[in-house]
Amino acid sequence: MVYDVIIIGGGPTGINVAVEAKKAGLKYLVIEKGMLVNSIFNFPANMTFFSTSKNLEIVDIPFISHTDKPTRKEALEYYRRIVESYDLNIQYYEPAERVTTDDNTYVVHTAKDSYSTRHIVVATGFYDTPRMLGVPGEDLPKVKHYYDEAHPYVGQKVLVIGAANSACDVALETWQKGADVTMAIREDSIYEKVKYWIRPNIENRIKEGSIKAHFNTTVSAIYPQNVVLKNTEGEWNIDNDYVLAMTGYMPDYDLLARLMVPISDDELRLPEYDAETLETSQPGIYVAGVVNAGMQTSKLFIENTRDHAERIVRAIAGK
Ligand SMILES: Cc1cc2nc3c(=O)[nH]c(=O)nc-3n(C[C@H](O)[C@H](O)[C@H](O)COP(=O)(O)OP(=O)(O)OC[C@H]3O[C@@H](n4cnc5c(N)ncnc54)[C@H](O)[C@@H]3O)c2cc1C
Protein backbone atom coordinates (compact mmCIF):
# COMPACT_ATOMS: atom_id res chain seq x y z
CA MET A 1 0.00 0.00 0.00
CA VAL A 2 1.37 3.42 -0.99
CA TYR A 3 -0.24 6.51 0.58
CA ASP A 4 -0.71 9.71 -1.41
CA VAL A 5 0.40 11.67 1.64
CA ILE A 6 1.66 11.00 5.13
CA ILE A 7 1.30 13.86 7.57
CA ILE A 8 3.83 13.89 10.40
CA GLY A 9 2.36 15.68 13.43
CA GLY A 10 -1.22 15.70 14.71
CA GLY A 11 -1.32 19.34 15.88
CA PRO A 12 -3.79 21.94 14.58
CA THR A 13 -1.85 22.08 11.29
CA GLY A 14 -1.58 18.33 10.74
CA ILE A 15 -5.31 17.97 11.48
CA ASN A 16 -6.09 20.73 9.01
CA VAL A 17 -4.00 19.04 6.28
CA ALA A 18 -5.73 15.71 7.02
CA VAL A 19 -9.18 17.26 6.58
CA GLU A 20 -8.19 18.83 3.27
CA ALA A 21 -6.58 15.57 2.10
CA LYS A 22 -9.73 13.67 2.98
CA LYS A 23 -11.92 16.21 1.19
CA ALA A 24 -9.69 15.88 -1.89
CA GLY A 25 -10.05 12.09 -1.87
CA LEU A 26 -6.36 11.45 -1.15
CA LYS A 27 -5.16 8.31 0.59
CA TYR A 28 -3.63 9.86 3.73
CA LEU A 29 -2.40 8.99 7.23
CA VAL A 30 -1.48 11.22 10.17
CA ILE A 31 1.33 9.99 12.38
CA GLU A 32 1.44 11.64 15.81
CA LYS A 33 4.11 10.89 18.38
CA GLY A 34 1.81 11.59 21.32
CA MET A 35 -1.86 12.32 21.81
CA LEU A 36 -4.11 14.43 19.59
CA VAL A 37 -2.85 18.05 19.56
CA ASN A 38 -0.05 17.01 21.87
CA SER A 39 1.49 20.51 22.14
CA ILE A 40 -1.80 22.16 23.12
CA PHE A 41 -2.46 19.46 25.70
CA ASN A 42 0.92 20.38 27.25
CA PHE A 43 0.27 24.14 27.28
CA PRO A 44 -0.30 25.74 30.74
CA ALA A 45 -3.45 24.22 32.24
CA ASN A 46 -5.29 27.53 32.63
CA MET A 47 -4.08 29.26 29.48
CA THR A 48 -6.31 31.36 27.28
CA PHE A 49 -5.41 31.74 23.60
CA PHE A 50 -4.54 35.24 22.43
CA SER A 51 -6.49 34.56 19.21
CA THR A 52 -10.26 34.65 19.06
CA SER A 53 -11.93 31.28 18.51
CA LYS A 54 -13.17 32.60 15.16
CA ASN A 55 -9.56 33.13 14.04
CA LEU A 56 -8.60 29.58 15.00
CA GLU A 57 -11.46 27.91 13.12
CA ILE A 58 -10.60 25.53 10.33
CA VAL A 59 -12.73 24.05 7.58
CA ASP A 60 -16.45 24.38 8.16
CA ILE A 61 -16.56 23.52 11.86
CA PRO A 62 -17.45 26.49 14.09
CA PHE A 63 -15.29 26.96 17.18
CA ILE A 64 -17.61 27.94 20.02
CA SER A 65 -16.05 29.36 23.19
CA HIS A 66 -17.54 31.05 26.25
CA THR A 67 -15.71 34.33 25.64
CA ASP A 68 -14.12 35.63 22.43
CA LYS A 69 -10.78 34.00 23.31
CA PRO A 70 -10.93 30.25 23.90
CA THR A 71 -9.26 28.34 26.71
CA ARG A 72 -6.95 25.35 26.28
CA LYS A 73 -9.81 23.10 27.42
CA GLU A 74 -12.14 24.49 24.76
CA ALA A 75 -9.45 24.08 22.10
CA LEU A 76 -8.96 20.41 23.05
CA GLU A 77 -12.70 19.89 22.69
CA TYR A 78 -12.67 21.64 19.31
CA TYR A 79 -9.93 19.44 17.85
CA ARG A 80 -11.59 16.27 19.22
CA ARG A 81 -14.78 17.33 17.41
CA ILE A 82 -12.98 17.84 14.10
CA VAL A 83 -11.31 14.42 14.28
CA GLU A 84 -14.64 12.81 15.15
CA SER A 85 -16.68 14.67 12.52
CA TYR A 86 -14.26 13.86 9.71
CA ASP A 87 -13.38 10.44 11.09
CA LEU A 88 -9.70 11.21 10.45
CA ASN A 89 -7.13 8.49 9.96
CA ILE A 90 -4.59 9.16 12.76
CA GLN A 91 -2.13 6.91 14.51
CA TYR A 92 -1.24 8.17 17.98
CA TYR A 93 1.79 7.49 20.18
CA GLU A 94 3.88 6.62 17.17
CA PRO A 95 6.93 8.91 16.70
CA ALA A 96 8.20 9.26 13.14
CA GLU A 97 11.93 8.60 13.31
CA ARG A 98 13.28 9.02 9.78
CA VAL A 99 12.43 9.09 6.09
CA THR A 100 14.18 7.20 3.33
CA THR A 101 13.56 7.37 -0.39
CA ASP A 102 13.45 4.85 -3.15
CA ASP A 103 12.97 6.40 -6.63
CA ASN A 104 9.63 8.23 -6.54
CA THR A 105 8.31 6.96 -3.21
CA TYR A 106 9.29 7.75 0.34
CA VAL A 107 9.24 5.46 3.35
CA VAL A 108 8.38 6.93 6.75
CA HIS A 109 9.92 4.83 9.50
CA THR A 110 8.24 5.17 12.89
CA ALA A 111 8.95 3.61 16.25
CA LYS A 112 6.39 0.90 15.34
CA ASP A 113 6.27 0.42 11.57
CA SER A 114 7.19 1.72 8.09
CA TYR A 115 4.84 3.34 5.55
CA SER A 116 5.30 4.06 1.84
CA THR A 117 4.01 7.32 0.47
CA ARG A 118 4.34 9.62 -2.54
CA HIS A 119 4.26 12.82 -0.48
CA ILE A 120 5.04 13.84 3.09
CA VAL A 121 3.85 16.85 5.05
CA VAL A 122 6.05 17.69 8.03
CA ALA A 123 3.95 19.59 10.61
CA THR A 124 5.96 18.91 13.75
CA GLY A 125 5.81 22.43 15.28
CA PHE A 126 8.44 23.58 17.77
CA TYR A 127 7.06 22.93 21.26
CA ASP A 128 9.15 19.83 21.99
CA THR A 129 12.54 21.59 22.04
CA PRO A 130 13.11 24.34 24.62
CA ARG A 131 15.79 26.97 23.96
CA MET A 132 18.33 26.13 26.63
CA LEU A 133 20.12 28.73 28.73
CA GLY A 134 23.36 26.77 28.54
CA VAL A 135 24.38 27.58 32.13
CA PRO A 136 25.62 25.31 34.91
CA GLY A 137 22.77 23.90 37.00
CA GLU A 138 20.18 23.99 34.19
CA ASP A 139 19.72 20.25 34.61
CA LEU A 140 18.60 20.58 38.26
CA PRO A 141 15.02 19.33 38.82
CA LYS A 142 13.97 22.77 40.08
CA VAL A 143 14.53 24.26 36.59
CA LYS A 144 11.43 24.03 34.36
CA HIS A 145 11.16 24.88 30.67
CA TYR A 146 7.44 24.10 30.66
CA TYR A 147 4.88 25.66 32.98
CA ASP A 148 1.71 23.87 33.99
CA GLU A 149 -0.01 25.72 36.84
CA ALA A 150 0.76 28.02 39.78
CA HIS A 151 -0.15 25.83 42.75
CA PRO A 152 3.25 24.07 43.21
CA TYR A 153 4.94 27.49 43.54
CA VAL A 154 2.83 28.87 46.42
CA GLY A 155 5.19 30.25 49.08
CA GLN A 156 8.25 29.60 46.90
CA LYS A 157 10.95 31.94 45.62
CA VAL A 158 10.51 31.74 41.86
CA LEU A 159 12.80 33.20 39.20
CA VAL A 160 11.04 33.69 35.85
CA ILE A 161 13.47 34.11 32.96
CA GLY A 162 12.28 36.01 29.87
CA ALA A 163 10.01 38.94 29.04
CA ALA A 164 7.72 37.70 26.26
CA ASN A 165 4.06 36.63 26.58
CA SER A 166 4.66 33.31 28.33
CA ALA A 167 7.15 34.76 30.83
CA CYS A 168 4.78 37.62 31.70
CA ASP A 169 1.80 35.26 32.03
CA VAL A 170 3.77 32.91 34.28
CA ALA A 171 5.15 35.74 36.45
CA LEU A 172 1.66 37.20 36.94
CA GLU A 173 -0.09 33.89 37.59
CA THR A 174 2.48 32.57 40.10
CA TRP A 175 2.58 35.96 41.90
CA GLN A 176 -1.24 36.09 42.08
CA LYS A 177 -1.32 32.63 43.65
CA GLY A 178 1.25 33.47 46.32
CA ALA A 179 4.76 32.93 44.94
CA ASP A 180 7.59 35.38 45.63
CA VAL A 181 8.45 36.26 42.00
CA THR A 182 11.61 37.75 40.51
CA MET A 183 12.17 38.19 36.77
CA ALA A 184 15.52 38.11 34.97
CA ILE A 185 15.18 40.00 31.68
CA ARG A 186 17.98 40.18 29.13
CA GLU A 187 16.64 43.36 27.52
CA ASP A 188 15.96 46.76 29.09
CA SER A 189 12.15 46.42 29.06
CA ILE A 190 9.25 43.99 28.76
CA TYR A 191 9.11 42.65 25.17
CA GLU A 192 7.26 45.24 23.09
CA LYS A 193 5.00 42.66 21.41
CA VAL A 194 3.55 41.37 24.70
CA LYS A 195 -0.25 41.37 24.31
CA TYR A 196 -1.87 44.71 25.04
CA TRP A 197 -3.95 43.30 27.90
CA ILE A 198 -0.93 41.70 29.63
CA ARG A 199 1.75 44.38 29.24
CA PRO A 200 0.28 47.13 31.50
CA ASN A 201 -0.48 44.54 34.18
CA ILE A 202 3.07 43.20 34.38
CA GLU A 203 4.61 46.69 34.10
CA ASN A 204 2.46 47.98 36.95
CA ARG A 205 3.27 44.97 39.17
CA ILE A 206 6.97 45.65 38.55
CA LYS A 207 6.57 49.40 39.18
CA GLU A 208 4.79 48.84 42.50
CA GLY A 209 7.44 46.26 43.52
CA SER A 210 5.06 43.29 43.80
CA ILE A 211 7.15 41.47 41.19
CA LYS A 212 10.89 42.20 41.24
CA ALA A 213 12.52 42.60 37.83
CA HIS A 214 16.19 42.76 36.90
CA PHE A 215 16.60 44.24 33.40
CA ASN A 216 19.72 43.86 31.21
CA THR A 217 20.35 40.79 33.30
CA THR A 218 21.19 37.18 32.50
CA VAL A 219 21.55 34.06 34.62
CA SER A 220 25.10 32.74 34.92
CA ALA A 221 24.60 29.71 37.20
CA ILE A 222 21.86 27.86 39.07
CA TYR A 223 22.39 26.10 42.41
CA PRO A 224 19.91 24.16 44.57
CA GLN A 225 19.28 27.14 46.91
CA ASN A 226 20.31 30.16 44.88
CA VAL A 227 20.85 31.61 41.41
CA VAL A 228 23.69 33.80 40.19
CA LEU A 229 22.55 36.79 38.11
CA LYS A 230 24.79 38.96 35.99
CA ASN A 231 24.75 42.42 34.40
CA THR A 232 27.44 44.78 33.11
CA GLU A 233 28.37 45.75 36.69
CA GLY A 234 29.02 42.22 37.87
CA GLU A 235 27.40 39.15 39.42
CA TRP A 236 25.20 38.66 42.47
CA ASN A 237 23.26 35.89 44.22
CA ILE A 238 19.56 35.64 44.93
CA ASP A 239 17.85 32.98 47.05
CA ASN A 240 15.76 30.68 44.90
CA ASP A 241 13.52 27.59 45.03
CA TYR A 242 12.41 27.31 41.38
CA VAL A 243 13.54 28.61 38.00
CA LEU A 244 10.86 28.93 35.30
CA ALA A 245 12.85 29.43 32.11
CA MET A 246 10.28 30.87 29.69
CA THR A 247 12.91 31.41 26.99
CA GLY A 248 10.95 29.91 24.12
CA TYR A 249 11.21 26.84 21.93
CA MET A 250 12.68 25.90 18.55
CA PRO A 251 12.12 23.26 15.86
CA ASP A 252 13.84 19.92 16.41
CA TYR A 253 16.54 20.25 13.72
CA ASP A 254 17.91 16.78 14.30
CA LEU A 255 14.43 15.36 13.58
CA LEU A 256 13.96 17.60 10.51
CA ALA A 257 17.27 16.33 9.08
CA ARG A 258 16.13 12.73 9.60
CA LEU A 259 12.83 13.59 7.86
CA MET A 260 14.84 14.92 4.86
CA VAL A 261 13.69 18.54 5.29
CA PRO A 262 16.31 20.89 3.77
CA ILE A 263 17.24 23.77 6.13
CA SER A 264 18.97 27.08 5.34
CA ASP A 265 22.39 27.37 6.89
CA ASP A 266 22.03 30.98 8.13
CA GLU A 267 20.97 31.86 11.67
CA LEU A 268 17.22 31.74 10.81
CA ARG A 269 17.55 28.04 9.96
CA LEU A 270 14.42 28.14 7.82
CA PRO A 271 13.11 25.07 6.04
CA GLU A 272 13.73 25.71 2.31
CA TYR A 273 10.31 25.70 0.67
CA ASP A 274 8.36 27.19 -2.21
CA ALA A 275 6.37 30.20 -1.02
CA GLU A 276 3.22 29.13 -2.86
CA THR A 277 3.04 25.34 -2.57
CA LEU A 278 5.17 24.89 0.60
CA GLU A 279 6.99 22.03 -1.12
CA THR A 280 10.61 21.90 0.03
CA SER A 281 13.57 21.64 -2.30
CA GLN A 282 13.32 17.90 -1.60
CA PRO A 283 10.53 17.10 -4.14
CA GLY A 284 7.43 15.60 -2.55
CA ILE A 285 8.26 16.77 0.98
CA TYR A 286 6.21 19.72 2.26
CA VAL A 287 6.36 21.73 5.48
CA ALA A 288 3.35 23.25 7.22
CA GLY A 289 2.42 25.24 10.31
CA VAL A 290 4.70 26.95 12.78
CA VAL A 291 7.76 24.84 11.92
CA ASN A 292 8.02 26.91 8.71
CA ALA A 293 9.29 29.93 10.68
CA GLY A 294 12.51 28.20 11.68
CA MET A 295 14.12 30.02 14.62
CA GLN A 296 11.70 32.98 14.28
CA THR A 297 9.05 31.13 16.20
CA SER A 298 6.94 34.17 17.02
CA LYS A 299 6.28 34.90 13.31
CA LEU A 300 3.87 32.05 12.64
CA PHE A 301 0.99 30.74 14.71
CA ILE A 302 -2.25 28.86 14.07
CA GLU A 303 -4.09 31.96 12.90
CA ASN A 304 -1.72 32.87 10.08
CA THR A 305 -0.89 29.33 8.93
CA ARG A 306 -4.43 28.05 8.42
CA ASP A 307 -4.08 28.39 4.65
CA HIS A 308 -1.10 25.99 4.53
CA ALA A 309 -3.28 22.88 4.42
CA GLU A 310 -5.32 23.94 1.42
CA ARG A 311 -2.27 25.13 -0.53
CA ILE A 312 -0.36 21.89 0.03
CA VAL A 313 -3.30 19.62 -0.78
CA ARG A 314 -4.06 21.64 -3.92
CA ALA A 315 -0.43 21.18 -5.04
CA ILE A 316 -0.44 17.44 -4.30
CA ALA A 317 -3.86 16.78 -5.85
CA GLY A 318 -2.84 18.81 -8.91
CA LYS A 319 0.15 16.58 -9.66
C1 LIG B 1 1.63 28.94 25.22
C2 LIG B 1 1.31 29.13 23.77
C3 LIG B 1 0.17 29.86 23.41
C4 LIG B 1 -0.18 30.02 22.06
N1 LIG B 1 -1.30 30.75 21.75
C5 LIG B 1 -1.62 30.89 20.43
C6 LIG B 1 -2.80 31.62 20.04
O1 LIG B 1 -3.52 32.19 20.86
N2 LIG B 1 -3.11 31.73 18.72
C7 LIG B 1 -2.35 31.14 17.74
O2 LIG B 1 -2.69 31.24 16.57
N3 LIG B 1 -1.23 30.45 18.08
C8 LIG B 1 -0.86 30.33 19.40
N4 LIG B 1 0.29 29.66 19.74
C9 LIG B 1 1.13 29.17 18.66
C10 LIG B 1 0.52 27.92 18.02
O3 LIG B 1 -0.76 27.78 18.48
C11 LIG B 1 1.08 26.66 18.46
O4 LIG B 1 2.45 26.70 18.31
C12 LIG B 1 0.38 25.55 17.64
O5 LIG B 1 0.31 24.43 18.46
C13 LIG B 1 1.08 25.29 16.33
O6 LIG B 1 0.45 24.28 15.60
P1 LIG B 1 1.27 23.22 14.73
O7 LIG B 1 0.28 22.17 14.37
O8 LIG B 1 2.01 23.92 13.65
O9 LIG B 1 2.35 22.63 15.73
P2 LIG B 1 2.08 21.76 17.05
O10 LIG B 1 0.78 22.09 17.65
O11 LIG B 1 3.28 21.89 17.89
O12 LIG B 1 1.95 20.29 16.49
C14 LIG B 1 3.05 19.52 16.15
C15 LIG B 1 2.71 18.08 16.45
O13 LIG B 1 3.74 17.25 15.92
C16 LIG B 1 3.96 16.19 16.81
N5 LIG B 1 5.29 15.64 16.56
C17 LIG B 1 6.48 16.20 16.82
N6 LIG B 1 7.48 15.36 16.48
C18 LIG B 1 6.89 14.26 15.96
C19 LIG B 1 7.40 13.04 15.44
N7 LIG B 1 8.70 12.77 15.39
N8 LIG B 1 6.52 12.11 14.99
C20 LIG B 1 5.19 12.33 15.04
N9 LIG B 1 4.65 13.48 15.56
C21 LIG B 1 5.50 14.43 16.00
C22 LIG B 1 3.80 16.85 18.17
O14 LIG B 1 3.57 15.88 19.19
C23 LIG B 1 2.62 17.79 17.94
O15 LIG B 1 1.39 17.18 18.22
C24 LIG B 1 0.64 29.47 21.06
C25 LIG B 1 1.79 28.75 21.41
C26 LIG B 1 2.13 28.59 22.74
C27 LIG B 1 3.39 27.82 23.09
The ligand as a Tripos MOL2 file, in Angstrom:
@<TRIPOS>MOLECULE
LIG
   53    58     1     0     0
SMALL
NO_CHARGES

@<TRIPOS>ATOM
      1 C1          1.6320   28.9360   25.2240 C.3       1 LIG1
      2 C2          1.3060   29.1340   23.7670 C.ar      1 LIG1
      3 C3          0.1660   29.8630   23.4100 C.ar      1 LIG1
      4 C4         -0.1790   30.0230   22.0600 C.ar      1 LIG1
      5 N1         -1.3000   30.7540   21.7450 N.ar      1 LIG1
      6 C5         -1.6200   30.8880   20.4280 C.ar      1 LIG1
      7 C6         -2.7960   31.6250   20.0350 C.ar      1 LIG1
      8 O1         -3.5170   32.1870   20.8590 O.2       1 LIG1
      9 N2         -3.1050   31.7250   18.7220 N.ar      1 LIG1
     10 C7         -2.3490   31.1400   17.7450 C.ar      1 LIG1
     11 O2         -2.6870   31.2420   16.5700 O.2       1 LIG1
     12 N3         -1.2350   30.4540   18.0840 N.ar      1 LIG1
     13 C8         -0.8620   30.3350   19.3990 C.ar      1 LIG1
     14 N4          0.2890   29.6560   19.7410 N.ar      1 LIG1
     15 C9          1.1320   29.1700   18.6600 C.3       1 LIG1
     16 C10         0.5200   27.9160   18.0180 C.3       1 LIG1
     17 O3         -0.7640   27.7840   18.4820 O.3       1 LIG1
     18 C11         1.0790   26.6590   18.4570 C.3       1 LIG1
     19 O4          2.4510   26.7030   18.3080 O.3       1 LIG1
     20 C12         0.3810   25.5450   17.6450 C.3       1 LIG1
     21 O5          0.3100   24.4340   18.4650 O.3       1 LIG1
     22 C13         1.0830   25.2930   16.3320 C.3       1 LIG1
     23 O6          0.4460   24.2790   15.6000 O.3       1 LIG1
     24 P1          1.2660   23.2160   14.7260 P.3       1 LIG1
     25 O7          0.2790   22.1690   14.3680 O.co2     1 LIG1
     26 O8          2.0130   23.9200   13.6480 O.co2     1 LIG1
     27 O9          2.3510   22.6290   15.7320 O.3       1 LIG1
     28 P2          2.0820   21.7640   17.0530 P.3       1 LIG1
     29 O10         0.7750   22.0850   17.6520 O.co2     1 LIG1
     30 O11         3.2830   21.8850   17.8950 O.co2     1 LIG1
     31 O12         1.9510   20.2910   16.4900 O.3       1 LIG1
     32 C14         3.0470   19.5200   16.1540 C.3       1 LIG1
     33 C15         2.7090   18.0820   16.4490 C.3       1 LIG1
     34 O13         3.7360   17.2510   15.9150 O.3       1 LIG1
     35 C16         3.9640   16.1940   16.8070 C.3       1 LIG1
     36 N5          5.2910   15.6380   16.5590 N.ar      1 LIG1
     37 C17         6.4830   16.2000   16.8250 C.ar      1 LIG1
     38 N6          7.4840   15.3640   16.4820 N.ar      1 LIG1
     39 C18         6.8950   14.2590   15.9610 C.ar      1 LIG1
     40 C19         7.4000   13.0360   15.4370 C.ar      1 LIG1
     41 N7          8.6990   12.7730   15.3910 N.pl3     1 LIG1
     42 N8          6.5210   12.1090   14.9910 N.ar      1 LIG1
     43 C20         5.1910   12.3330   15.0360 C.ar      1 LIG1
     44 N9          4.6540   13.4810   15.5550 N.ar      1 LIG1
     45 C21         5.5020   14.4320   16.0030 C.ar      1 LIG1
     46 C22         3.8030   16.8490   18.1750 C.3       1 LIG1
     47 O14         3.5680   15.8840   19.1940 O.3       1 LIG1
     48 C23         2.6240   17.7860   17.9400 C.3       1 LIG1
     49 O15         1.3910   17.1770   18.2170 O.3       1 LIG1
     50 C24         0.6400   29.4740   21.0580 C.ar      1 LIG1
     51 C25         1.7850   28.7500   21.4100 C.ar      1 LIG1
     52 C26         2.1310   28.5940   22.7410 C.ar      1 LIG1
     53 C27         3.3860   27.8170   23.0890 C.3       1 LIG1
@<TRIPOS>BOND
     1     1     2 1
     2     2     3 ar
     3     2    52 ar
     4     3     4 ar
     5     4     5 ar
     6     4    50 ar
     7     5     6 ar
     8     6     7 ar
     9     6    13 1
    10     7     8 2
    11     7     9 ar
    12     9    10 ar
    13    10    11 2
    14    10    12 ar
    15    12    13 ar
    16    13    14 ar
    17    14    15 1
    18    14    50 ar
    19    15    16 1
    20    16    17 1
    21    16    18 1
    22    18    19 1
    23    18    20 1
    24    20    21 1
    25    20    22 1
    26    22    23 1
    27    23    24 1
    28    24    25 2
    29    24    26 1
    30    24    27 1
    31    27    28 1
    32    28    29 2
    33    28    30 1
    34    28    31 1
    35    31    32 1
    36    32    33 1
    37    33    34 1
    38    33    48 1
    39    34    35 1
    40    35    36 1
    41    35    46 1
    42    36    37 ar
    43    36    45 ar
    44    37    38 ar
    45    38    39 ar
    46    39    40 ar
    47    39    45 ar
    48    40    41 1
    49    40    42 ar
    50    42    43 ar
    51    43    44 ar
    52    44    45 ar
    53    46    47 1
    54    46    48 1
    55    48    49 1
    56    50    51 ar
    57    51    52 ar
    58    52    53 1
@<TRIPOS>SUBSTRUCTURE
     1 LIG1         1 GROUP 0 **** ****
